[in-house]
Amino acid sequence: MTTKLIDHSVPLIRAVVIHPDLGERNARPAEDRLEEAAGLARALDLDVRAEEIVRLRKTTPATLFGAGKVEEIAALIRAAEAEAAVVDDDLTPVQQRNLEKAWECKVIDRTGLILEIFGRRARTKEGRLQVELARLDYERSRLVRTWTHLERQRGGTGSTGGPGETQIELDRRLIADRIVRLKGELEEVRRTRGLHRKRRKQAPFPSVALVGYTNAGKSTLFNRLTGSEVLAKDLLFATLDTTQRTIRLPQGRPAIIADTVGFISDLPHELVESFRATLEEVGEADLILHVRDIASDDTAAQARDVEQVLKQIEQPQNPDGSSKPRRILEVWNKIDMLDPEAREAIEGQAARSGHNAVAVSAWTGDGIERLRQAITDLIDDDPETELVLEPSQGNALAWLYEHGRVTARDTDAEGRTHLTVRLDPQAMGRFERQFGAH
């Protein structure tokens, strides 16, 4: 076993990170998976003292690792004076408890680690509800006596467990009751979000959703496109809560753009289900921008992981009930981190892809105008209409510039304005009702 010891002096919880390498079961290199797991641990403010890949020919039901490996890892934990061990795989409750006894420290599996990060980073009420629901679903199978404090919230005669009810049964019931309440609150959030989405469609502005692997640069790109100051850090899951802004595209067309939670390989199914309301923003978008860290050696595998999550999101429906085709534009970000030769090759490949990819640097702004134009080209499928406005119809002219795209404009000898405008049918109907047909 190859061990990398790391010297830290920051007074944080000391931890070791273990990646079980199961060979063909993992599609990505073990070194990349270990690096990602260590990044997740640091995102949780753990002091990573050691990182190790443990090769496994088969798994052991009781502890995942064989007895010899359990002892070797125990020695590593003692040498690192670690207080926690992060195992980059999903552990059963039995495996987790047995490893904690053997290693005499807290053991966190991949799902628990991601849930803990989400719990710390969620800021909005919706985000906190979603994370708590996912955590309860995860903890339900573990029942580690962490819920007995809720008994104090259940006042009145007969509100606690009856005679003979075991502690684990009480814990299970407390969790189940809390899950029911949370699902009810989230359903209300989903209904409200649906109403907001319906109102936005009446605007009617096209919607664009940013998706991508965590730390691909979505929030930096969002800030670059919108002029906002959303938190953007070189950190896994730096932002969780969906943020929306209106942007202006070439020719003045407005669009609503949403920055969403980052994806990751083996994203816990509890989180996918709990973030259903948020992910619906992606499903309903007119265009999805798939932001990729093109400078990463792991970019292709990360792209496949994102595509797997997208497959779990329902596609929007046409009026006849059929599914609308999902339009996706890949944004190859971080070209500023490539050497000149590699950058030239990537930019050439993107240029030859048509409307499939755009190479950019969200950090420096390179390629952003090409991206704006590509977005316009992909969502600008509204019919062109010829209109004539009288000199007194300044309000109508301003309305057209705000809600449509004026592609040609001329003024005749009488002072009338001749326009060629792109408007979607809904907007055209509103214009005719408000200003009359011309």
Salt bridges, closest charged atoms under 4 A:
ASP21 OD2 - ARG55 NH1 2.42
GLU31 OE2 - ARG55 NH2 3.75
GLU36 OE1 - ARG28 NH2 3.46
GLU36 OE2 - ARG110 NH2 2.78
ASP45 OD2 - ARG120 NH1 3.45
ASP47 OD1 - HIS8 NE2 3.81
ASP47 OD2 - ARG49 NE 2.85
GLU51 OE1 - LYS4 NZ 3.69
GLU51 OE2 - ARG42 NH2 2.82
GLU83 OE1 - ARG14 NH1 3.76
ASP88 OD2 - HIS19 ND1 2.88
ASP88 OD2 - ARG33 NE 3.80
ASP88 OD1 - ARG110 NH1 2.62
ASP89 OD2 - ARG25 NH2 2.94
GLU100 OE2 - LYS106 NZ 3.84
ASP109 OD2 - ARG142 NH2 3.33
GLU116 OE2 - ARG120 NE 3.99
GLU116 OE1 - ARG135 NH1 3.09
GLU126 OE1 - ARG193 NH2 2.32
GLU132 OE2 - ARG178 NE 2.93
ASP137 OD1 - ARG140 NH2 2.73
GLU165 OE1 - ARG173 NH2 3.09
ASP177 OD2 - ARG154 NH1 3.22
GLU188 OE2 - ARG191 NH2 2.68
ASP266 OD2 - ARG33 NH2 3.06
GLU270 OE1 - HIS269 ND1 3.62
GLU273 OE2 - ARG276 NE 3.49
GLU280 OE2 - ARG190 NE 2.53
GLU280 OE1 - ARG197 NH2 3.71
GLU281 OE2 - ARG193 NH1 3.00
GLU281 OE2 - ARG197 NH2 3.56
GLU281 OE1 - ARG200 NH2 2.94
GLU284 OE1 - LYS201 NZ 3.21
ASP293 OD2 - LYS334 NZ 3.58
ASP298 OD2 - ARG28 NH2 2.30
ASP305 OD2 - ARG28 NH1 3.71
GLU330 OE1 - ARG292 NH1 2.86
GLU347 OE2 - ARG343 NE 3.21
ASP366 OD2 - ARG343 NH2 2.78
GLU369 OE2 - ARG372 NE 3.57
ASP380 OD1 - ARG253 NH1 3.92
ASP380 OD1 - ARG405 NH2 2.53
ASP380 OD2 - ARG422 NE 3.96
ASP381 OD2 - ARG327 NH1 3.52
ASP382 OD2 - ARG253 NH2 2.96
ASP382 OD2 - ARG405 NH2 2.92
GLU384 OE2 - ARG422 NE 3.87
ASP412 OD2 - ARG416 NE 3.07
ASP412 OD2 - HIS418 NE2 2.87
GLU414 OE1 - ARG416 NH2 3.68
